């Protein structure tokens, strides 16, 4: 049978390292997995308790509203007001999603179709590159010549796109490169969106994961943003609630309404006890992201210092739960996939090859801070032995 859409998906190169990791573990080797960004930090205890309580009530076993419980939408608006200085109407500016990934994929269905174009910074998180393609659009890659020149790269891509893009996808703090944005950059992108009449979509997955004094700005805080922008916010990283699949799309009212209409045909939202527990997390564990940040900061510092002792100097990221590391010059000819395989086989450390994040990613590997400091120390000692032999 000829299947639709999936034949255009790029090869999933992460599977190569994942398969190797499983083979090595079957051999009894202790492979430290710093590849998959799967948070290991527990969810807030108060949310877990509320989930158990709500799940005991049969009324919560029924279908829920696909747009999200009113109190849930109100709670995320409260967080936006307190955390990002953004005033939103829960009945106009918010729809809940089954995680940010589902939200982005279905958002593309209402924004683009065959013949449209979408600008995406590259390298990028794979769904940013794939979701527009699944909706039929052509992806135009914005590649920054310098780590801090995302505005120039996006402006150039917008000007080059044929036809003119209907959507530009951004994500700061950025996965995988860990690049961060200033309020001035967000304002410039909103101004560009209004001038060029495209929808600006910000995947704000790492809204609360930042270090060294950086405070990630919401694109919705920029003047005029509600005329042209939507933002994806999630409890996955901020509250370490990855498996709960609780996210939101917020911003321009007609875009939010279009996504809500589509979702009314596709799903009944996240399991209602999860929504109820998420309200409690947002309102009664609002400082939990600070605890999460502290853990990631200690892990970041352990990894950066350990790599430095191995002779591998890497700039500490100011955001995300990742470290984006350029391959040491002596091994650069291998490329990111072969280098990742070498780390797995020679140091029992699994990382993500940069080539899996699209054009511009090769030459780097991504470390995920999903192991404790002792395990990270073990990983860097093994890497040191490998690189210095």
N, C-alpha and C positions, 0 to 999 in steps of 0.2 A: 504494500500500500504506500502511496505517496502522501506523506503527512504535510500539513500546512504549517507555515511559520518556523517550525523548529529547524528546518534544513538550513535556514539562514543564520542560525546562532553560531557564534565563533566557537572553536574548540575550547573546552573547559580545561585549561592547562593545569589548574590547581589539582586536578584529579591525579596527575602523574606523581606529585609529591605525596598526596594522600594515600595512594596505593602503595608507594614505597614505604611510607610510615607503617602501614598495616603489616606489610611483609616483614619489616625489621622487628616489629613487636612480636610477631609470631615466632621469630627466631629467639625470642627472649631478651631482646635489647630494650633498654630503657630510653625510648625516644621522647624527648621533651618537645611538645607541640606548641610552637609559638607562631603557627601559621593561621589557623582559623580564629577569627575574632569573636569567639563565643564566650561572653562574660562568665567568669567563675564566681564572682562576688554574690553572696545571697541577696535576695530581694528583701525589702523592709519587712521586719517581723510583723509589724502592725497590719500590713497589707495581706500577708499570708494568713494571719488570724481572721481578718475580715472575710477573706475568700472562703475559708472553711466554714465560717458562720453563715455566709450568704448561700453557699452551696447546699446547706441543710434545708433550705426553704424551697418547697416544690414550686412556688410561684416564680422563682428565678430560673426554673428549668425550661420555661416556655421561650418562644421566639422573643427576641428583643427588637428594638428599633435600629435600623441600619445606620441612621444618622448619629446614634449614640444617645445615652440617657441625658436628659436636660441638665441634671446636676453634674454630670461628667463634663459636659461642654462648658458649663459655668465654672467648674473647678479649673479647667485648663486656661480659661480666660483670666481667672484670678492670678494664676501663675504668670501669665504673660504680662499682666499689669504690674505685679510686684518685681518680677525678675528682669523684664526687658523694657518696662515703661511703655507698653503698647496696650491701648484700650480697644477691646473687641466686643462685639455683640454675640453671645452664644447662639442666638437664633439665626444669625445672618452670616457670620464669619467663620463658622467651625462645622466640620463634619468629622466624626471619628472614623478611623480606618483600622484594619486588622494588621497593625504594624505599619511603619512608614514604607516598607517595600511594596506591600499591596497597594497602599495609597498612591505611590508614584506610578505603578504599572497601570492602574485604572485611570489615573489622572491623564495619562498620555492618550487613552482611548477617547476622551472627550476633547482633547486639545489638538491632536494631529491625526492625519490619515495619509493615504497614498498621495504622493506628489508634494507633501509638505516637507519642510526641513526643520531640524532642531540642532542647536549648538550646545555642545557638551565639552567642558574642559577635559583634557586627556593628558596623563592617565587619570582614570576615574574608577569609582566603585562600579562593578560590572552592570548592575541593574540600570544605572544612568545611561549606559551605552546601549543596552539591550531593549529597555522598555519603549523608547521611541521607534525602534526598528520593528518591534512586534506590532505596533500600531500602524505601521506602514510608512513612517517618515524616514527621510534620509538624515543620517547623523553627520554633522560637520564638526570636526575636532578642533578645539581651541587649545593650542600648545604653547605654553609660556616659555619664551627663551630664557627667562630668569625666573627663579622660584617666586619672586614677589611681583611679577608683571602680569597678573591674571587679567587686569582690566584691559591692557593693551592686546593680549591674546584674544580675549572675548570680542573686543571691538573689531579686530581684524577678521575674525571668523564671521561675525555678523555681517560685515561689509562684503565678504567673499561669498556668502551663502546664496545659492540660487535654487529655488526662489528665496525671497527674504524669509528669515526664520519666523515661525509662529511662537516658538518656545526657546528659551535658554535655560539650561539646568545648571545650577551651581550648588556647592556644598562646602560650607566653612564652619568650623574646622574641617579640613578636607581629608577624606579617605581615598587613596592611600598616602598622599604626599605630606599630610599633616599641616599644610599651609593654612594660615589664619587670615581673617579679614578684619579691616577697621571699619568703623561707622562711615568713614569717608568713601571707602570702596563700595559699600552697600548703597550709599546715596548715589554714587556715580553710575552704578549698574541700574538702579531704579530710573534715574534720569535717562539713561540710554534706552531702557525698555519703553518709557513713555514717548521718547522721540521716534524710535523705530517701530513702535506699536507691536511688541511681542510680549508674551507672558513670561515673567521671570519666576522660576521655580527654585526655591532654596530648600535642599534637604538638610535640615538642622538636627541631624541625628546626634551630633556631639555638642549640642547647645550648652551643656553643663560640664563638659570634660575639658578643662583648660588649666594651664599652669603659669607660674612665674608672673602673676599679675594680669594675664590676659583675660578679658571678659568678652566672650563671643557676642557680637551684636546680632539681633534679629533683623532680617531684611525689612520686616514690617514696621520697624521703628523709623525707617527713612521716610522723608516727606514725599507724599504721593504714592506710597507703596500699595495702598489698598485699591489704587486704580489699575495696577498692572502686575501685582505679585501675589504668590501664595507660598506658604511655608509648610514643610512637613516636620512635625515634632513628634517625639516618641518617648515612651518610658523605658525603652530597651536599655540604653546605655546610662542615662541620667539616674535612673532608679534601679538599675541592674535587674530589669524585669523582661529579659529577652524572650523567654518562651511564652510569656503572657500574650504577646502580640497586641499591644495597645498603642495606637498611634492616632495622629490627627492631621488633617489638612486645614490650614487657617489662612484667611486673607480675602482676596477679591471676591465679593459676594456672588457674582454670576458664575464664576469658576467653581466655587464651593457648592453652589446649588446644582450645577451640571453634574459634578461628581456624585453628589447625594442622590440625584435622580437615577444615574446609572447604577449605583450601588443598591438602590431599592429593588432593582430587578435581579441583582446578582447574589446578595447575601442578606442575612439578618443581623449583621454586626457580630462583635465579639461576645462570647458567653457572658450573660448578664452578671453573674457573681464576680467575674474579672473586672467588669466595668465598675461595679460597686466598690471593689477593693482598690481600684485605681483612683477613685474619688478620695478614699482615705489616704492613699499614698501621697496624692497631690496636696491635700489639706493638712494632714497630720504628720507627715514625714517629709515636709518640704525642704528640710536641711540635709536629707539623706545623700543627695548628690555631692555635698561637701565631703562626706565620709568616703564615698566612692572615689572622688578626686584624690584624696590623700593617699589611698592605696595605690592608685595608678601612678601617682607622682613618685612614690618610693620605688615602685617597680621600674619606672622609666629611668630613674637615677641609677639603680642597680645595673640595668642593661647598658646604659651609656658608659658608665665607668668600667664595667666588665669588658666591653668591646674595646675601650681605649687601652686597657691593659693588654689586649690582644693585638694592639697596633692598628686598630680599626677605628678611626676618628669619625664620629657621627654627631651631627648637630642635634641637641635635645629638642624635641617637639614642644610647641606651646599649646597643643590641643590634641584631642583624640586619644584612643587607647592603643596607639600604634607608634612604631618607630620606622621611618622610611630611610633606608640605608643604601648609599651608593656602594656598589661592589668594590672591594679594594682593588687598586690599580693593577696589582700583580695578577689578578684573576679576571680582569674585565673582559678578556677575549672569550671567556666561557659563555657569557650571556647569563641572564638571570635564572633561567630554568636549569641549566647545567650546574650553575653555582649552588642553587638550592638543593639539587640532587647530591652534590658533593658534601654539603653540610649535613644532610640526612645520613648519608653513608659513612662519612668520616668523623662526624661529631655527635651523631644521634640527636640532632636538632632540626626540627621541621619549621620552615619559613615559607612565606608565599612569594613566588617569583613575580617580579614586577611586570613581566610581559603579559601576565594574565589580566592586567588592569588597562590594557589597550595601548595604542601608540604613545610613545614617550615613557613607558614604564620599564622597558628593558634597560638593563644596566643598574637596576636596584632590586632589593628584596625588602619585604615588609615583615617586621616582627610584631606580633600581637602580645600585649601585656596581660596574658591570661594565666600566668603561673605566678606563684609566690616568689619572694625575693631569693629564698634559698635555691629554688629550682632554677631561677634565672641565673644565679651565680654559678650553679653547676653547668648550665648551658654555655655561659661565656668562657668558663675554664676549658671546656671541651673544644670550643671554637678556637681558643688561643693555642691549644696544642696542635690543632689541625693547621692553622694558618702559619705557625712558626716552625713547622717541620720542614 
